[in-house]
Amino acid sequence: MTMADDLRLFAVLIYAHDSAHALDATPAELAEPNGHADELKAAGAMTAAYAFTPRELAVSIREGGVTPGPFIDAPAIVVGVYVIEAPDLDAALEIAATNPAIRGVGGVEVRPIHSGGVVER
């Protein structure tokens, strides 16, 4: 088995103007992203998901020190990531293309996961 045969997990990085997951977000405001996650879970594709808080809560660390805000101040930032299981990249792209973030200035980036996992404590 080659390394390529082992690459069945894909990270889907979600880019948008900002995260919908504000600390005071209402169920109505989270209905679309959470509904999408529920669909992927029901299909058996999603293995993990993390929604980030809005950019105003980000703090970046560089060699020169700590600054408030996202690492790169751009129209679209990473607002979350989820991991899917798919037989190949084409199937992963098909799954990721259903993400509602692809509308407007946002989008998703799909990358095969090389290694890693949940750290046992």
C-alpha distances in whole Angstrom, upper triangle without the diagonal:
4,7,8,6,7,11,13,16,18,22,25,27,31,34,37,41,41,39,41,40,44,45,48,46,47,45,46,45,41,41,39,36,36,36,33,31,33,32,28,28,30,27,24,23,24,23,25,28,31,34,36,39,41,42,45,43,41,41,40,40,40,41,44,44,44,45,45,43,40,38,39,42,41,42,38,36,33,35,32,28,26,22,21,18,17,14,15,17,20,20,20,23,25,25,26,29,31,32,35,35,34,38,41,40,36,33,29,27,23,20,17,16,14,15,18,20,23,25,26,30
4,5,5,7,9,12,15,17,20,23,25,29,31,35,38,39,37,39,39,42,43,46,44,46,44,45,44,40,40,38,35,36,36,33,31,33,31,28,28,30,27,25,23,24,23,25,27,29,32,34,38,39,39,43,41,39,39,37,37,37,38,42,42,41,42,43,41,37,35,36,39,38,39,36,34,31,33,30,26,25,21,20,18,17,14,14,16,18,19,19,21,24,24,25,27,29,30,34,33,32,36,38,37,34,31,27,24,21,18,14,14,12,14,17,19,23,24,26,30
4,5,5,7,10,12,14,17,20,22,26,28,32,35,35,34,36,36,39,40,43,41,43,41,42,41,37,38,36,32,33,33,30,28,30,29,26,26,28,26,23,21,21,20,22,24,26,29,30,34,36,36,39,38,35,35,33,33,33,34,38,38,38,39,39,37,33,31,32,35,34,35,32,30,27,29,27,23,21,18,18,16,15,14,13,14,17,18,17,20,22,22,22,25,27,28,31,30,30,34,36,34,31,28,24,21,18,15,11,11,8,10,14,16,20,21,23,27
4,5,5,8,11,12,15,18,21,24,26,30,33,34,33,35,35,38,39,42,40,42,40,41,39,36,36,34,31,31,32,28,27,29,27,24,25,27,24,22,19,20,19,21,23,25,28,30,33,35,35,38,37,35,35,34,34,34,35,39,39,38,39,39,37,33,31,31,34,33,34,31,29,26,28,25,22,20,17,16,14,13,11,9,10,14,15,14,16,19,19,20,22,25,25,29,28,27,31,33,32,29,25,22,19,15,13,9,10,9,12,15,17,21,23,25,29
4,6,7,11,13,16,19,22,25,28,32,35,35,34,36,35,39,40,43,41,42,40,41,39,36,36,34,31,31,31,28,26,28,26,23,23,25,22,20,18,19,18,21,23,26,29,31,35,36,37,40,39,36,37,36,36,36,38,41,41,41,41,41,39,35,34,34,37,36,36,33,31,28,30,27,23,21,17,16,13,12,9,9,11,14,14,14,17,19,19,20,23,25,26,29,29,28,32,35,34,31,27,24,21,17,15,11,12,11,13,16,17,21,23,25,29
4,6,8,11,14,17,20,24,27,30,34,33,32,33,33,36,37,40,38,40,38,39,37,34,34,32,29,29,30,26,24,26,25,21,22,24,21,18,16,17,16,18,21,23,26,28,32,34,34,38,36,34,35,33,33,34,36,39,39,38,39,39,36,33,32,32,35,34,35,31,29,26,27,24,21,18,15,14,11,11,10,10,12,15,15,14,17,19,19,20,23,24,25,28,28,28,32,34,33,30,26,23,20,16,14,10,9,8,9,12,14,17,19,21,25
4,6,8,11,14,17,20,23,27,30,30,29,30,30,33,35,37,35,37,35,36,34,31,31,29,26,26,27,24,22,24,23,19,20,22,19,17,14,15,14,16,18,21,23,25,29,31,31,35,33,31,32,31,31,32,34,37,36,35,36,36,33,30,28,29,32,31,31,28,26,23,24,21,17,15,12,11,9,9,8,8,9,12,12,11,14,16,16,16,19,21,21,25,25,24,28,30,29,26,22,19,16,13,10,6,6,7,9,12,13,16,19,21,25
4,7,10,13,16,19,22,26,29,29,27,29,28,32,33,36,33,35,33,34,32,29,29,27,24,24,24,21,19,21,19,16,16,18,16,13,11,12,11,14,16,19,22,24,28,30,31,34,33,31,32,31,32,33,35,38,38,36,37,36,33,30,29,30,32,31,31,27,26,23,23,20,16,14,10,8,6,6,6,6,8,11,10,9,12,14,13,14,17,19,19,23,23,23,26,29,29,25,22,18,16,12,11,7,8,9,11,13,13,16,19,21,25
4,7,10,13,16,19,23,26,26,24,25,25,28,30,32,30,31,29,31,29,26,26,24,21,21,22,18,16,18,18,14,14,17,15,13,10,10,9,10,13,15,18,21,24,26,27,31,29,27,29,28,29,30,32,35,34,33,33,32,30,27,26,27,29,28,28,25,23,19,20,16,13,10,7,6,5,6,8,9,9,12,11,9,12,14,12,12,16,17,17,21,20,21,24,27,26,22,19,16,14,10,9,6,6,8,9,10,10,13,16,19,22
4,6,10,13,16,19,23,23,21,23,23,26,28,30,28,29,28,29,27,24,24,22,19,19,20,17,15,18,17,13,15,17,15,14,10,10,10,11,12,14,16,18,22,24,24,28,27,25,26,26,27,28,30,33,32,31,31,30,27,24,23,23,26,24,25,21,19,16,17,14,10,8,6,5,6,7,10,9,8,11,10,7,9,12,10,10,13,15,14,18,17,17,21,23,22,19,16,12,10,6,5,4,5,9,11,12,12,15,18,21,24
4,6,10,13,16,20,19,18,20,19,23,24,27,25,27,26,26,24,21,22,20,17,17,19,16,14,17,17,13,15,18,17,15,12,10,10,9,9,11,13,15,18,20,21,24,23,21,23,22,23,25,27,30,29,27,27,26,23,20,20,20,22,21,21,18,16,12,13,10,7,6,5,7,9,11,14,13,11,14,13,9,11,13,11,9,13,14,13,16,15,16,19,21,20,16,13,10,8,6,5,6,6,10,11,12,12,14,17,20,23
4,6,10,13,16,16,15,17,17,20,23,25,23,24,23,24,21,19,19,17,14,15,16,13,12,15,15,12,14,17,16,15,12,10,11,10,9,10,12,13,17,18,19,22,22,20,22,22,24,25,28,30,29,27,27,25,22,19,19,19,20,19,19,15,13,10,11,8,6,5,6,7,11,12,15,14,11,13,13,9,9,12,10,7,10,11,9,13,11,12,15,17,16,13,10,6,6,5,7,9,10,14,15,15,15,17,20,23,26
4,7,10,13,13,12,15,15,18,21,23,21,23,23,23,20,18,19,17,13,16,17,14,13,17,17,15,17,20,19,19,15,13,14,12,10,10,10,11,14,15,15,19,19,17,19,18,21,22,25,27,26,24,23,22,18,15,15,15,17,15,15,12,10,7,8,6,5,7,9,11,14,16,19,17,15,16,16,12,12,14,13,9,12,13,10,13,10,11,15,16,14,11,8,5,5,6,8,11,12,15,16,16,16,18,20,24,26
4,7,10,10,9,12,13,16,19,21,18,20,20,20,17,15,16,14,11,13,15,12,12,16,16,15,17,20,19,19,16,14,16,14,11,10,9,10,13,13,13,17,17,16,19,19,21,23,27,28,27,24,23,21,18,14,15,15,16,14,13,9,8,6,6,5,6,8,11,13,16,18,21,20,17,18,17,14,13,15,13,9,11,12,8,10,7,9,11,13,11,8,6,5,7,9,12,15,15,19,20,20,19,20,23,26,28
4,7,8,9,11,13,15,19,21,18,21,21,21,17,16,18,15,13,16,17,15,15,19,19,18,20,23,23,23,20,18,19,17,14,13,11,11,13,12,12,15,16,15,17,17,20,22,25,26,25,23,21,19,16,12,14,12,12,10,9,6,5,5,6,7,9,12,15,17,20,21,24,22,19,20,20,17,15,17,16,12,13,14,10,11,7,8,10,10,8,5,5,6,8,11,14,17,18,21,23,23,22,23,26,29,31
4,5,7,9,12,14,17,19,16,19,19,18,15,14,16,14,12,15,17,15,16,20,20,19,22,24,24,25,22,20,22,19,16,14,12,11,12,10,10,14,15,15,18,18,22,23,27,27,26,24,21,19,15,13,15,13,12,10,8,5,6,7,6,9,12,14,18,19,23,24,27,25,22,23,23,20,18,19,18,14,14,15,11,10,6,8,9,8,6,4,7,9,11,15,17,21,22,25,26,26,25,26,28,32,33
4,7,9,12,13,17,18,16,18,20,19,15,15,18,16,14,18,19,18,19,22,23,23,25,27,28,28,26,23,25,22,19,17,14,12,12,9,9,12,14,14,17,18,21,23,26,26,25,22,20,17,13,12,14,12,10,8,6,4,6,9,8,12,15,18,21,23,27,28,31,29,26,27,27,24,22,23,22,18,18,18,15,13,10,11,11,9,7,7,10,12,15,18,21,24,25,28,29,29,28,29,31,34,35
4,7,9,9,13,14,13,16,17,17,13,13,16,15,13,16,18,17,18,21,22,22,23,26,27,27,25,22,24,21,17,14,11,9,8,6,6,9,11,11,15,16,20,22,26,26,24,21,18,15,12,11,14,13,11,10,9,7,7,8,6,10,13,16,20,22,26,28,31,30,27,28,27,24,23,24,22,19,19,19,15,13,10,13,13,12,10,9,12,13,16,19,21,24,25,28,28,27,27,26,28,31,32
4,5,7,10,12,10,13,14,14,11,10,13,12,10,12,15,15,15,18,19,19,20,23,24,25,22,20,21,18,14,11,8,6,6,5,7,10,10,11,15,17,20,23,27,27,25,22,19,16,13,12,15,15,14,13,12,10,9,8,5,8,11,14,18,20,24,26,29,29,26,27,26,23,22,23,21,18,18,18,14,12,10,14,14,14,13,11,13,13,16,18,21,23,23,27,27,26,24,24,26,29,30
4,6,9,10,7,10,11,11,7,7,10,10,8,10,13,13,14,16,18,18,20,22,23,24,22,20,21,18,14,12,9,9,8,7,10,12,13,14,18,20,24,26,30,30,28,25,23,19,16,16,19,19,18,17,15,13,12,12,8,10,13,15,19,21,25,26,30,30,27,28,27,24,23,23,21,18,19,17,14,12,11,14,14,14,14,12,14,15,18,20,23,26,26,29,29,28,26,25,28,30,31
4,6,8,6,9,10,11,8,7,11,11,9,10,13,14,13,16,18,18,19,21,23,23,22,19,20,17,13,10,7,7,5,7,10,12,11,13,17,19,23,26,29,30,27,24,22,19,16,15,19,19,19,19,17,15,14,12,9,9,13,14,18,20,24,26,30,30,28,29,28,24,24,25,22,19,21,19,16,14,13,17,17,18,17,15,17,17,19,21,23,26,25,28,28,26,24,23,25,27,28
4,5,5,9,11,12,9,9,13,14,13,13,17,18,17,19,22,22,22,25,27,27,26,23,23,20,16,13,10,9,6,6,10,10,9,12,16,19,22,25,29,29,26,22,20,17,15,15,19,20,18,19,18,16,15,14,11,12,16,18,22,24,28,30,34,34,32,33,31,28,28,28,26,23,24,23,19,17,16,20,20,19,19,17,19,20,22,24,26,29,28,31,31,29,27,25,27,29,29
4,6,9,12,14,11,11,15,17,15,15,18,20,19,20,23,24,23,26,28,28,27,24,24,21,17,14,11,10,7,9,12,11,10,13,16,20,23,26,30,29,26,23,21,18,16,17,21,22,21,22,21,20,18,17,14,15,18,20,23,26,29,32,36,36,34,35,34,30,30,31,28,26,27,25,22,21,20,23,23,23,23,21,23,23,25,27,28,31,29,32,32,29,27,25,26,28,28
4,6,10,11,10,11,14,16,15,15,18,20,20,21,24,25,25,27,29,30,29,26,26,23,20,17,14,13,10,11,14,13,13,16,19,23,26,29,33,33,30,26,24,20,19,20,24,25,23,24,23,21,20,20,16,17,20,22,26,28,31,34,38,38,36,37,35,32,32,32,29,27,28,26,23,21,20,24,24,23,23,22,24,25,27,29,31,33,32,35,35,32,30,28,30,31,31
4,7,8,6,7,10,12,12,12,15,17,17,18,21,22,22,24,26,27,26,23,24,21,18,16,12,12,10,11,14,14,14,17,21,24,27,30,34,34,31,27,25,22,20,20,23,24,23,23,21,20,19,18,14,15,18,20,23,25,29,31,35,35,33,34,32,29,29,29,26,24,25,23,19,17,17,21,20,21,21,19,21,22,25,27,29,31,31,34,34,31,29,28,30,31,32
4,5,5,6,9,12,12,12,14,16,17,17,20,22,22,23,26,27,26,24,25,22,19,18,15,15,14,14,18,18,18,21,24,27,31,34,37,37,35,31,29,25,23,24,27,28,26,26,24,22,22,21,17,18,21,21,25,26,30,32,36,36,35,35,33,30,30,29,26,25,25,23,20,18,18,22,21,22,23,21,23,24,27,28,31,33,33,36,36,33,31,29,32,33,33
4,5,5,6,9,10,9,11,14,14,14,17,19,19,20,22,24,24,21,23,21,18,17,14,16,15,16,20,21,20,23,26,29,32,36,39,39,37,33,31,28,26,25,29,29,28,27,25,23,23,21,18,18,20,20,23,24,27,30,33,34,33,33,30,28,28,27,24,23,24,21,18,17,18,21,21,22,23,21,23,23,26,27,30,32,31,35,34,32,30,28,31,32,33
4,5,5,8,10,10,11,14,15,15,17,19,20,21,23,25,24,22,24,23,19,19,16,18,17,17,20,21,22,24,28,30,34,37,40,41,38,35,32,29,26,26,29,29,28,27,24,22,22,22,18,19,21,21,24,25,28,30,34,34,33,32,30,28,28,27,24,23,23,20,18,15,17,20,19,20,21,20,22,23,26,27,30,32,32,36,36,34,32,31,33,35,36
4,6,7,9,9,11,13,14,15,17,19,20,21,23,25,24,22,24,21,18,17,13,15,13,13,17,18,18,21,24,27,30,33,37,37,35,31,29,25,23,22,26,25,24,23,21,19,19,18,15,16,18,19,23,24,27,29,33,33,31,31,29,27,26,25,23,21,21,19,16,13,14,17,16,17,18,17,19,20,23,25,28,30,30,34,34,32,30,29,32,34,35
4,6,6,6,8,10,11,12,14,16,16,18,20,21,20,18,20,18,14,14,11,13,12,13,17,18,18,20,24,26,29,32,36,36,34,31,29,25,23,22,25,25,24,23,21,19,18,17,13,13,16,16,19,20,24,26,29,30,28,28,26,24,24,23,20,19,19,16,14,12,13,16,16,17,19,16,18,18,21,23,25,27,27,31,31,29,27,26,28,30,31
4,6,5,6,8,10,10,12,14,15,16,18,20,19,18,20,18,16,16,13,16,16,17,20,22,22,23,27,29,33,35,39,40,37,34,32,29,26,25,28,28,27,26,23,21,21,19,16,16,17,17,20,20,23,25,29,29,28,28,25,23,23,22,19,18,18,15,13,11,13,16,16,18,20,18,18,19,22,23,26,28,28,32,32,30,28,27,30,32,33
4,6,5,6,9,10,11,13,14,15,17,19,18,16,19,18,15,15,13,15,16,16,19,22,22,23,27,29,32,34,38,39,37,34,32,29,25,24,27,26,25,23,21,18,19,17,14,14,16,15,18,18,22,23,26,27,25,24,22,20,20,19,16,15,15,12,10,8,10,13,12,15,17,15,15,16,19,20,23,25,26,30,30,29,27,27,30,32,34
4,5,5,6,9,10,11,13,14,16,17,16,14,16,14,11,11,9,12,13,14,17,20,20,20,24,25,29,31,35,36,34,31,29,26,23,21,24,23,23,21,19,16,16,14,11,10,12,12,15,16,19,20,24,24,23,23,21,18,18,17,14,13,14,11,8,7,8,12,13,15,16,13,13,13,16,17,20,22,23,26,27,26,24,23,26,29,30
4,5,5,6,9,10,10,12,14,15,15,12,15,13,10,11,10,13,14,16,19,21,21,22,25,27,30,33,36,37,35,32,31,28,25,23,26,26,26,25,23,20,19,17,14,12,13,12,15,15,19,21,24,25,24,24,22,19,20,19,16,15,16,13,11,10,12,15,16,18,20,17,17,16,19,19,22,23,23,27,27,25,23,22,25,27,29
4,5,5,6,9,10,10,12,14,14,13,16,15,13,14,13,16,18,19,22,25,24,25,29,30,33,36,40,41,39,35,34,31,28,26,29,29,28,27,25,22,21,19,16,15,15,14,16,16,19,20,24,24,24,23,20,19,19,17,14,14,15,11,10,10,13,15,16,19,20,18,17,17,20,20,23,24,25,28,28,27,25,24,28,29,31
4,5,5,6,9,10,11,13,12,10,14,13,11,13,12,16,18,19,22,24,24,24,28,29,32,34,38,39,37,34,33,30,27,25,27,27,27,25,23,20,19,17,15,13,13,11,13,13,16,17,20,21,20,19,17,15,15,14,11,10,11,8,7,8,10,12,14,17,18,15,14,14,16,16,19,21,21,25,26,25,23,23,26,28,31
4,5,5,6,9,10,11,10,8,10,10,8,10,10,14,16,18,21,24,23,23,26,28,30,33,36,38,36,33,32,29,26,24,26,26,27,25,24,20,19,17,14,12,11,9,11,11,14,16,19,20,19,20,17,15,16,15,11,11,13,10,9,10,12,15,16,19,20,17,16,14,16,16,18,19,19,23,23,22,20,19,23,25,27
4,6,5,6,9,10,10,9,12,12,11,13,13,17,19,21,24,27,26,26,30,31,34,36,40,41,39,36,35,33,30,28,30,30,30,29,27,24,23,20,18,15,15,12,14,13,15,17,20,22,22,22,18,17,18,17,13,14,15,12,12,13,15,18,19,22,23,20,19,18,20,19,21,22,22,26,25,24,22,21,25,26,28
4,5,5,6,9,9,9,12,13,13,15,16,19,22,23,26,29,28,28,32,33,35,38,41,43,41,38,37,35,32,29,31,31,31,29,28,24,24,21,19,17,16,13,14,12,14,15,18,20,20,19,16,15,16,14,10,12,13,10,10,12,15,16,18,21,23,20,18,17,19,18,21,21,22,25,26,25,23,23,26,28,30
4,5,5,6,5,5,9,10,10,14,15,18,21,23,25,28,27,27,30,31,33,35,39,41,39,36,35,33,30,28,29,29,30,28,27,23,22,19,18,15,13,10,10,8,10,12,15,16,16,16,13,12,13,12,8,10,12,9,10,12,14,16,18,21,23,19,17,15,17,15,17,18,18,22,22,21,19,20,23,25,28
4,5,5,6,5,8,9,10,13,15,19,21,24,26,29,28,28,31,32,34,36,39,41,40,37,36,34,31,29,30,31,32,30,29,26,24,21,19,16,14,11,11,9,11,13,16,18,19,19,16,14,16,15,12,13,15,13,13,15,17,19,21,25,26,22,20,18,19,18,19,19,19,22,22,21,18,18,22,23,25
4,5,8,8,11,13,14,17,18,22,25,27,30,32,31,31,34,35,38,40,43,45,43,40,40,37,35,32,34,34,35,33,32,28,27,24,22,19,18,15,14,12,13,14,17,20,20,20,16,16,18,16,13,15,17,14,15,17,19,21,23,26,28,24,22,20,22,20,22,22,22,25,25,24,22,21,25,26,29
4,6,8,11,13,14,18,19,23,26,28,30,33,32,32,35,36,38,40,43,45,44,41,40,38,35,33,34,34,35,33,32,28,27,24,23,20,18,14,13,11,11,11,14,16,17,17,13,13,15,13,10,13,15,12,14,17,19,20,22,26,27,24,21,19,20,18,20,19,20,23,24,23,21,22,25,27,30
4,6,8,11,13,17,19,22,26,28,30,33,32,31,34,34,36,38,41,44,42,40,39,37,35,32,33,33,35,33,32,29,27,24,23,19,17,13,11,9,8,10,12,15,16,17,13,13,15,14,11,14,16,15,15,18,20,21,24,27,28,25,22,20,20,18,19,18,18,21,21,20,18,18,22,23,26
4,7,10,11,15,17,20,24,26,28,31,30,29,31,32,34,35,38,41,39,37,37,35,32,29,30,30,32,30,29,25,24,21,20,17,14,10,8,5,5,7,10,12,13,14,10,9,12,11,8,10,13,12,13,16,18,19,21,25,25,22,19,16,16,14,15,14,15,18,18,18,16,17,21,23,26
4,6,7,11,14,17,20,23,25,28,26,26,28,29,30,32,36,38,36,34,33,32,29,26,27,28,29,28,27,23,22,18,17,14,11,7,6,4,6,9,13,14,15,16,13,11,13,13,10,10,14,13,12,15,16,18,21,24,24,20,18,15,15,13,14,14,14,17,17,16,14,15,18,20,23
4,7,11,14,17,20,23,25,28,26,25,27,28,29,31,34,37,35,33,33,31,29,26,27,28,30,29,29,25,23,19,18,14,11,8,6,6,7,11,14,16,16,18,15,13,16,16,13,13,17,16,15,19,19,21,24,26,26,23,20,17,17,15,15,14,12,15,15,13,11,11,15,16,19
4,7,10,13,17,20,22,24,22,21,24,24,26,28,31,33,32,29,29,28,25,23,24,25,27,26,26,22,20,16,15,11,8,5,5,7,10,13,17,18,18,20,17,14,17,18,14,14,17,17,15,18,18,20,23,25,25,21,19,16,16,14,15,14,13,16,15,13,10,10,13,15,18
4,7,10,13,16,18,21,19,19,21,22,24,26,30,32,30,27,27,25,22,20,21,22,24,23,23,19,17,13,11,8,6,4,6,9,12,15,19,20,19,20,18,15,17,18,14,13,16,15,13,15,15,17,20,22,21,18,16,14,14,14,15,15,14,17,17,15,13,12,15,18,20
4,6,10,13,15,17,15,15,17,19,21,24,27,29,26,24,23,21,19,17,18,20,21,21,21,17,14,11,9,6,5,6,9,12,16,19,22,22,21,23,21,18,19,20,17,15,18,17,14,16,15,17,20,21,20,17,16,14,15,15,16,17,16,19,18,16,14,13,16,18,20
4,7,10,12,15,13,13,16,18,20,23,27,28,26,23,22,19,17,15,17,18,19,19,18,15,12,10,6,4,7,8,12,15,18,21,25,24,23,24,23,19,20,21,18,15,18,17,13,14,12,16,18,19,18,15,15,13,15,16,17,19,18,22,21,19,18,17,19,22,23
4,7,9,11,9,9,12,14,17,20,24,25,22,19,18,15,13,11,14,15,16,16,16,13,10,8,5,5,8,11,14,17,21,24,27,27,25,26,25,22,22,23,21,18,20,19,16,16,14,17,19,19,18,15,15,14,16,17,18,21,20,23,22,20,19,18,20,22,23
4,7,8,7,8,11,14,17,20,24,24,22,18,17,14,12,11,14,16,15,16,16,14,11,10,7,8,12,15,18,21,25,27,31,30,28,30,29,25,25,26,24,21,23,22,18,17,15,19,20,20,18,16,17,17,19,21,22,24,23,26,26,24,22,21,23,25,25
4,5,6,7,11,14,17,20,24,24,21,18,16,12,10,9,13,14,13,13,13,12,10,10,7,10,14,17,20,23,27,29,33,32,29,31,30,26,26,27,25,22,23,22,18,17,15,18,18,17,16,14,16,17,19,21,23,26,25,28,28,26,25,24,26,29,29
4,5,5,9,11,14,17,21,20,18,15,12,9,6,6,10,10,9,11,11,10,8,9,8,11,15,18,22,25,28,30,34,32,30,31,31,27,26,28,26,23,24,24,20,19,16,19,19,18,16,14,17,17,19,21,23,26,25,28,28,26,26,25,27,29,30
4,6,8,11,15,18,21,20,18,14,11,8,6,8,12,13,11,13,14,13,12,13,12,15,18,21,25,28,32,34,37,36,34,35,34,31,30,32,30,26,27,27,23,22,19,22,22,21,18,18,20,21,22,25,26,29,29,31,31,29,28,28,28,31,31
4,7,10,13,17,20,20,17,13,11,8,7,8,12,14,13,15,16,15,13,13,12,14,17,20,23,27,30,33,36,35,33,35,34,30,30,32,29,26,28,28,24,23,20,23,24,23,21,19,21,21,23,25,26,28,27,29,29,27,26,25,25,28,28
4,7,10,13,17,17,14,11,9,6,5,5,8,11,11,13,15,14,11,11,11,13,15,19,22,25,29,31,34,33,31,33,32,29,28,30,28,25,27,27,23,23,20,22,24,22,20,18,20,20,20,23,23,26,25,27,26,24,24,23,24,27,26
4,7,10,14,13,11,7,6,5,5,6,8,11,12,15,17,16,13,13,14,16,18,21,24,27,31,33,36,35,33,35,35,31,31,33,31,28,30,30,26,26,23,26,27,26,23,21,23,22,22,25,25,27,26,27,27,25,25,24,24,27,26
4,7,10,10,8,6,5,6,6,6,5,9,11,14,17,16,13,13,15,16,18,22,24,27,30,33,35,34,31,34,34,30,30,33,31,28,29,30,27,27,24,26,27,26,23,21,22,22,21,24,23,26,24,25,25,24,24,24,24,27,27
4,7,8,6,5,6,9,10,10,8,11,14,17,20,19,16,16,18,19,20,24,25,29,32,34,37,35,33,35,36,32,32,35,33,30,32,33,30,30,27,29,30,29,26,25,25,24,23,25,24,26,25,25,25,23,24,24,23,26,26
4,5,5,6,8,11,12,11,9,11,14,17,21,20,18,18,20,21,22,26,27,31,33,35,38,36,33,36,37,33,33,36,35,31,33,35,31,32,28,30,32,30,27,26,26,25,24,26,25,27,25,26,26,25,26,26,25,29,29
4,6,8,11,14,16,15,12,15,17,20,24,24,21,21,24,25,26,29,30,34,36,38,40,38,36,39,39,36,36,39,38,34,36,38,35,36,32,33,35,34,30,29,30,29,27,29,27,29,28,27,27,26,28,28,27,30,30
4,7,9,13,15,15,13,15,17,20,24,24,22,23,25,26,27,31,33,36,39,41,43,41,38,41,42,38,38,41,40,36,38,40,36,37,33,34,36,34,31,30,31,30,29,31,30,32,31,31,31,30,31,31,30,33,33
4,7,10,13,14,12,15,16,20,23,24,21,21,23,25,26,29,31,35,38,40,42,41,38,41,41,38,37,40,39,35,37,39,35,35,32,34,35,33,30,29,30,30,29,31,30,32,30,30,30,29,30,29,28,31,30
4,7,10,11,10,13,15,18,21,21,18,19,20,22,24,27,29,33,36,38,41,39,37,39,40,36,36,38,37,33,35,36,33,33,29,31,33,31,28,27,28,28,27,29,28,31,29,30,29,28,28,28,27,30,29
4,7,9,9,11,12,15,18,19,16,17,18,21,23,26,29,32,36,38,41,39,36,39,39,35,35,37,36,32,34,34,31,30,27,29,30,28,25,24,26,26,26,28,28,31,30,31,30,29,29,29,28,31,31
4,7,9,11,11,14,17,17,14,16,16,19,21,25,28,31,34,37,40,38,36,38,38,34,33,36,34,30,32,32,29,28,25,27,28,26,23,22,24,24,25,27,28,30,29,31,31,29,29,28,28,31,31
4,7,8,8,11,13,13,11,12,13,16,18,22,25,28,32,34,37,35,33,34,34,31,30,32,31,27,28,29,25,24,21,23,24,22,19,18,20,21,21,24,25,28,27,29,29,28,28,27,28,31,31
4,5,6,9,11,10,8,9,10,13,15,19,22,25,29,30,33,32,29,31,31,27,26,29,27,24,25,26,22,22,19,20,22,20,17,16,17,18,18,21,21,24,24,25,26,25,25,25,26,29,29
4,7,9,13,12,9,10,12,14,16,20,22,25,29,30,33,31,28,30,31,27,26,29,28,24,26,27,24,24,20,22,23,22,18,17,18,18,17,20,20,23,22,24,24,23,24,25,25,29,29
4,6,9,9,8,10,13,15,17,21,23,26,29,30,33,31,27,29,30,27,25,28,27,23,24,26,23,23,19,20,21,19,16,15,16,17,16,19,20,23,23,25,26,25,26,27,28,31,32
4,7,8,8,11,13,16,18,22,25,28,31,32,35,33,29,31,32,28,27,29,28,24,25,26,23,22,18,19,20,18,14,14,16,17,18,21,22,26,26,28,29,28,29,29,30,34,35
4,5,6,10,12,15,18,21,24,26,30,30,33,31,27,28,29,26,24,26,26,22,22,24,20,20,16,16,17,14,11,11,13,15,16,19,21,24,25,27,29,29,29,30,31,35,36
4,7,10,12,15,18,21,24,26,29,30,33,31,27,28,28,25,23,25,25,21,20,21,18,17,13,14,14,11,7,9,12,14,16,19,21,25,26,29,30,30,30,31,33,36,38
4,7,9,12,14,17,20,22,25,26,29,27,24,25,25,22,20,22,21,17,17,18,15,14,10,11,12,10,7,6,8,10,12,16,18,22,23,25,27,27,27,28,30,33,34
4,6,9,12,15,18,20,24,25,28,26,23,24,25,21,20,22,21,17,18,19,15,15,11,13,14,13,10,8,10,10,12,15,16,20,20,23,24,24,24,24,26,30,31
4,6,8,11,14,17,21,22,25,24,21,22,22,19,18,20,18,15,16,17,14,14,11,13,15,15,12,9,10,9,10,12,14,17,17,20,21,20,20,21,23,26,27
4,7,11,14,17,20,22,26,25,22,23,23,19,19,20,18,15,16,16,13,13,10,13,14,14,13,10,10,10,12,14,16,19,19,22,22,21,20,20,22,26,27
4,7,11,13,17,19,23,22,20,21,20,17,17,18,16,13,15,15,12,13,10,13,16,16,15,12,11,10,11,12,14,16,16,19,19,18,17,17,19,22,24
4,7,10,14,16,19,19,17,19,18,14,14,16,14,11,14,14,11,13,12,14,17,18,17,13,12,9,9,10,11,13,12,16,16,15,14,15,17,20,22
4,7,10,13,16,16,15,17,15,12,13,15,12,10,13,13,11,14,13,15,18,20,19,16,13,10,11,10,11,12,11,15,15,14,13,13,17,19,22
4,7,10,13,14,13,15,13,10,12,14,11,10,14,14,13,16,16,17,20,23,22,18,16,12,12,9,10,10,9,12,12,12,10,12,15,18,21
4,6,10,11,11,13,10,7,10,11,8,9,12,13,12,16,16,17,20,23,23,19,16,13,12,10,10,10,10,13,14,14,13,14,18,20,23
4,7,9,10,12,9,7,11,12,10,11,14,15,15,19,20,20,23,26,26,23,19,16,15,12,12,10,10,13,14,14,13,15,19,21,24
4,6,7,9,6,5,9,10,8,10,13,14,15,19,20,20,23,26,26,23,19,16,15,12,12,10,11,14,15,17,16,19,22,24,28
4,7,8,6,8,11,11,11,13,16,17,19,22,23,22,26,29,29,26,22,19,17,14,14,11,13,15,16,18,18,21,24,26,30
4,6,5,6,9,10,11,12,14,16,18,22,22,21,24,27,27,24,20,17,15,12,11,9,12,13,16,18,19,22,25,27,31
4,5,5,6,9,10,10,12,15,16,19,19,18,21,24,24,21,17,14,12,8,8,8,11,13,16,18,19,22,25,28,32
4,5,5,6,9,10,11,13,15,19,19,17,20,23,23,21,17,14,13,10,11,11,15,17,20,22,23,25,29,31,35
4,5,5,6,9,10,12,14,17,18,17,20,23,24,21,17,15,14,11,12,12,15,17,19,21,21,24,27,30,33
4,5,5,6,9,10,12,15,16,15,18,21,21,18,15,12,11,7,9,9,12,15,17,18,18,21,24,27,30
4,5,5,6,9,10,14,14,12,16,18,19,16,12,10,9,7,9,11,14,17,19,21,21,24,27,30,33
4,6,5,7,10,13,14,12,15,19,20,17,13,12,12,10,13,14,17,20,22,24,23,25,29,31,35
4,5,6,8,11,13,12,15,19,20,16,13,11,12,10,13,13,16,19,21,22,21,23,26,29,32
4,5,6,9,10,9,13,16,16,13,10,7,8,7,11,12,15,18,20,21,20,22,25,28,31
4,5,8,9,7,10,14,15,12,9,8,10,10,13,15,18,21,24,24,24,26,29,32,35
4,6,9,8,10,14,16,13,10,10,12,12,16,18,20,23,25,25,24,26,29,32,34
4,5,6,9,12,13,10,8,8,11,11,15,17,19,23,24,24,23,24,27,30,32
4,5,6,9,11,9,8,9,13,15,18,21,22,26,27,27,26,27,30,33,35
4,5,7,8,5,5,7,11,13,16,20,21,25,26,26,25,26,29,32,34
4,7,8,5,4,6,10,12,16,19,21,25,27,27,27,28,31,34,36
4,7,6,7,10,14,16,20,23,25,28,30,31,30,31,34,37,39
4,6,8,12,15,18,21,25,27,30,32,32,32,33,35,39,40
4,7,11,13,17,20,23,25,28,30,31,30,31,34,37,39
4,7,10,14,17,20,22,25,27,27,27,28,30,34,36
4,7,10,13,17,19,22,24,25,25,26,29,32,34
4,7,10,13,15,18,21,21,21,23,26,29,31
4,7,10,12,15,18,19,19,21,24,27,30
4,7,9,13,15,16,17,20,22,26,29
4,6,9,12,14,15,18,20,24,27
4,6,9,12,13,16,19,22,25
4,6,8,10,13,15,19,22
4,7,10,14,15,18,22
4,7,11,12,15,18
4,7,8,11,14
4,6,9,12
4,6,9
4,6
4
